[in-house]
Amino acid sequence: MRTLSIILLMSLPAMVFSQSNKQYFPFIAGAENEITVFTESKPIYPRYKKIFEEYGYSGNGYCWEGHITQILEKINPDLLKHIRMDPEAGAFFAFADSKTNQIAFLKLLSPIFSDEKTLVSWIKKADHDRISD
């Protein structure tokens, strides 16, 4: 039973992603206004790890938080007040204070993170000292 539980937990990110609304890739829009990216799960890893490492970042959840914070400061600083971020080494978690703010976050950031050229342009502009990864 314990082995089955471990296997199910290890496959959870893939199951969640496959069941999520893929229009907000790479983000997963969860219940209760949650926003998630499993940075060490396919299809996120190794695609994003490679992009971030090319510019001197680890690509972990803390890295995502630092970049997302700087992007939001430039394009919608007010939205930043409505999002609580809680990154981990292997995932980025955020919680919006309303469904409206969750969707606003996803609509702003999904196009940036799903397009490699756009993401790289933001990575190049980032203040490396403000990203703790």
N, C-alpha and C positions, 0 to 999 in steps of 0.2 A: 504494500500500500504506500509506503514511504517513497519508494522509487517512482511509482506512478505520480505521486504529488509533485516530486521534483521535476519530472518530465513535463507535466502540465504547466508548472510555473515557468520553466525555461522556454516553452513555446508560446506563452501568453502574449508577448509583444507581437509576434507574427499573427496570432489569432485576432488580437485587438485591431491591428492594422488592416487585416483583410476584411474585417467587419465594419471598419470605420468609413466615414465619408471621404473618399479619395480626392475630392475636389480641393482639399486643403493640404495636400502633400507638401512637405513631409510631416506636417503636424496632424495630430489626431485630436478631433473635437470630442471631448468626453462629456459624460453627464455632469451635472452640477457645475457647468462652466469651466471644466478642466481642459487644459491644453497639454499635450504630451508629445515628446519625440524620444523614442528609444534609440539613443545614439550608437549603441553597440549591436543593433539588430539589423538584419536585412530588411528592406533594401537600403536603409540609411548607411550602414557600415558595409563596405569600405568607401563608398562614393564620397561621403562628406568628410570622412577622416582624411582622405587623400587631398581634397581641396584645402581643408584647414591646415594640414601639415605643410603644404607647399608654401604657406605664408607664415610659418613659425608658430602655429597653434596646435593644440592637442586634438580638438574636435569633440571633447567631452561635454557634458551638460553645462559645466561652468563656463566653458568657451561659448556655447550657444547663448547663455544668459548675457554675457558681456557684449556680444555682438548685437543681440536683440535689443538690449538696453540702449546702446548707442544709436541704432537705427531708429528706434522709437523717439529718442530725444530729438532727432532731426526731422522726422516726418509727422509725428503726432505725439508731442510731449504730454498732452493732457491724458491720452490713453494710458500712458505709463502709470499714472496715479491710480488706475483701476485694475491693475494687474499685479498679482503677487507671484513672484518667481521663486521656485524652490528646486534648483538643479541638484543633480547627483553626478557622480563620475560617469555612470552609464546611461543617464537619461536627463532630459530637460522636462521639468514640470512647471506649469503656471496655472494660476487660478484667477479668473476674471470675476469681478463683483456683480456681473449681470450677463445674461445671454447676449445682449446687444454688444457689450464690450468684448465678449469672447469672439463673436463673429467679426467685429471690427479688427481685432488682433489678427485673426486668421486671414481675413481679406487683404490686410496690409502686408503681412509677412510671408504668406504662402507664395505669392508671385516672385518675391525676392529670393527665397530659399529654394524654389523649384527650378529657377533658371540660373545655371552655373555662371554665366557671364555677369549677370546682375549681382549675384552673391559675391563674386570675386571683386567687383568694383566696390562693394561695401566693405569687404574684408580689407582691401588696400587702404581705405580711408580710416579704418578703426584705430583708436589709440590703444596700442598694445599694452601699455602700462595699466589700463583700466580693465583688463581681462585677466582674471585669475584662473588659469587652467593649469 
